[in-house]
Amino acid sequence: MSNFSNSVLKAFHILFALILLAELLAILHISSMQLINVALVGVFFLSTLLSSFWGVFLFTTTIPLVNGWFVSQGIANVSLAFTGVFLAWSLKQLFTKKYIKAITLPGFFAYVLIVVVLLNLGLVFARSTEFATVSRFWLEWYSYVPFIGQGDKMWQVNAALLFLKGLFLFRIISVELYSNKRWLLFTKVVYVQGIIIVCFSAYQLASYKIQDINYSGISLPFDDIHSYGSVVVLLFLVFLCLLKRNIENRLMHKTGSSPILINGLFSVLFFLLCLYSSSRATWLVMVSVVALFLFLSIRNKKLIGTFFLMFVVMITTVSIFIPRLFQSNNSALNKFESLLDVKKIAEDRDLRARFQMWDRSLRMVKDYPLTGIGIGNYYRHSYIYRDPLLPVDSNFLRVENSHNYYLQVAAELGFPGVILFLLLLLSLLLPPPGVNSGNDRNSLSNPYVVPYSFGIGAYLLTLLTGHALLLISQQFMFWSTAAILSSGRTLSSTEKPVFLSVSSKVLKKIGIVVLTLYFIGFFLNIYKKSPWTIPSGYGFYSMEYWNGKKTRWMCGKSEYYLPAGSAKLQLEVIAQAVNSKAPDGLNCTISLNDAVVDTLHFIDGGSKIVNYNLASINQERIKVSFDADKVFCPRRIGLSSDPRVLGVAVHVIE
């Protein structure tokens, strides 16, 4: 690798290390009493400082443990553990000449995506500087509790960071797995992860039983049944494929029976966990991928055809008699009933809601095909893109995501973003040409890598109706497994491409062209001052109730959007005497689509009700902006412990 490329890669890692250090300081500033955070970071920092490989190994194996403890107790954060690993790893690599090994094809696309996300992150910080409000200052960066909600005022930063953390973990593991011995050792992390997940799942099932809770699906050690299902179906396929390999070796008298027993036990346990997840997407993916696995494994294709015909007949029969077979109050059984009752698919509420969300995503891509609406902005723009002809469902009026991760990426990063993401996934299936695997040429032959191909494939299928990679624990679980798969293919010299035989050079050229298109769209949006990076509730604090009225404090500047067709806007603007003292008072300027329509003047506080006719505004969206020329901080002047910087409060009457 050239010195220039090495310097660029170092710069990427140093920049991200500084960002993570800033995040850590912000977390400690907000949650200084949570000393467990410091201990968590310290443990992983020291372990990685002592040994890069074992530090990364420790982190990867304990992802479910740390995340499960956080979910159940709210004490620690798996993201903080990664911060300790990355800071120590970057520090060590900074002073070594062997910084980054030659970039593989998946590694190339990982860095390309890192560039795209860093551009989005830089733009968020640029907007934060332009709107100099403490609510957007990094010390108010409340990321200690991950994913409070995607309506959080700093969600754009959090969305960018969780993607970056997953990609950088992928690169770190890829760097560390440079030999067959290390690769084979690192593959054992799935067994430790499996034991931890089984223990948490058993604990949750026992808790349901003891508390006599109507079982609805297990999720520990992860955040919900869908992300839980994505992981357990991945590990189920990994263990199932390993079991097949063990049986084949046993028949050839190459191994004993112990591996068969171990992988057989894990296969059974994770098959049951897939069922207990109560995620219909998990069930469908499990059946589909296992069917593919059997089709590729069984040589007698006529036998497969017979089994398939029997399966179709059975499902059809069950589907006809569903009302008689399922008459239970158990919600898990009801979900299974809804999955099999094909006659009611069109009436399924969750499926109809997903269709609405997918439609919104596609219309976002249509409006911003080269850049999307900006990473982390789907939630804030979702309401704007709802179909006004459809009935309003309050539960889905403002949805957090598109419930299809590919459409989520497309909506937020445009066609270039989703193409680059898909190219990265595709490159995991392609072995790099001419790679020397070392002395033992057959130690990492195809059967050893196949389990991770099936596992990753199953996980990616769950993303068609889910959003697992919007959770940081899922980023770490997915990209660590992807790194095992990628490194295994790199080290293997006997493996052939699984599906496609496209050369890596062609894919790299496609990637560069797509990245160039993204650059063009990105800088065009900046030149046109397009609002594709502006959240629809910028500069406002959370909702409060004053005398039964919904009111929101704003910072020095704020803005939000109204849907097209809004005919009237009636507001009550409230000022406090603290920042509106005589003789100068306080001025609050109100603008519609950047055109000033009013300036409210307050002396010693008070409130004013204003009315605006919007019927003449024919644009697709109406931006309402506020600019208060004076702010105050209650804590700094001794009024209360409130640390926010406040301008005026706004109550929307109509």
Secondary structure as GFF3:
##gff-version 3
##sequence-region A 1 654
A	DSSP	alpha_helix	3	30	.	.	.	ID=ss1
A	DSSP	alpha_helix	35	50	.	.	.	ID=ss2
A	DSSP	alpha_helix	52	61	.	.	.	ID=ss3
A	DSSP	alpha_helix	63	73	.	.	.	ID=ss4
A	DSSP	alpha_helix	78	94	.	.	.	ID=ss5
A	DSSP	alpha_helix	105	130	.	.	.	ID=ss6
A	DSSP	three_ten_helix	134	136	.	.	.	ID=ss7
A	DSSP	three_ten_helix	138	140	.	.	.	ID=ss8
A	DSSP	alpha_helix	155	176	.	.	.	ID=ss9
A	DSSP	alpha_helix	180	186	.	.	.	ID=ss10
A	DSSP	alpha_helix	189	210	.	.	.	ID=ss11
A	DSSP	alpha_helix	225	251	.	.	.	ID=ss12
A	DSSP	alpha_helix	258	276	.	.	.	ID=ss13
A	DSSP	alpha_helix	280	297	.	.	.	ID=ss14
A	DSSP	alpha_helix	301	320	.	.	.	ID=ss15
A	DSSP	alpha_helix	322	325	.	.	.	ID=ss16
A	DSSP	alpha_helix	331	340	.	.	.	ID=ss17
A	DSSP	three_ten_helix	342	347	.	.	.	ID=ss18
A	DSSP	alpha_helix	349	367	.	.	.	ID=ss19
A	DSSP	alpha_helix	378	382	.	.	.	ID=ss20
A	DSSP	three_ten_helix	394	396	.	.	.	ID=ss21
A	DSSP	alpha_helix	405	427	.	.	.	ID=ss22
A	DSSP	alpha_helix	446	462	.	.	.	ID=ss23
A	DSSP	three_ten_helix	468	470	.	.	.	ID=ss24
A	DSSP	alpha_helix	472	491	.	.	.	ID=ss25
A	DSSP	alpha_helix	504	528	.	.	.	ID=ss26
A	DSSP	three_ten_helix	531	533	.	.	.	ID=ss27
A	DSSP	beta_strand	537	546	.	.	.	ID=ss28
A	DSSP	beta_strand	549	563	.	.	.	ID=ss29
A	DSSP	beta_strand	568	575	.	.	.	ID=ss30
A	DSSP	three_ten_helix	577	579	.	.	.	ID=ss31
A	DSSP	beta_strand	586	592	.	.	.	ID=ss32
A	DSSP	beta_strand	595	602	.	.	.	ID=ss33
A	DSSP	beta_strand	606	613	.	.	.	ID=ss34
A	DSSP	beta_strand	621	628	.	.	.	ID=ss35
A	DSSP	beta_strand	649	652	.	.	.	ID=ss36
###
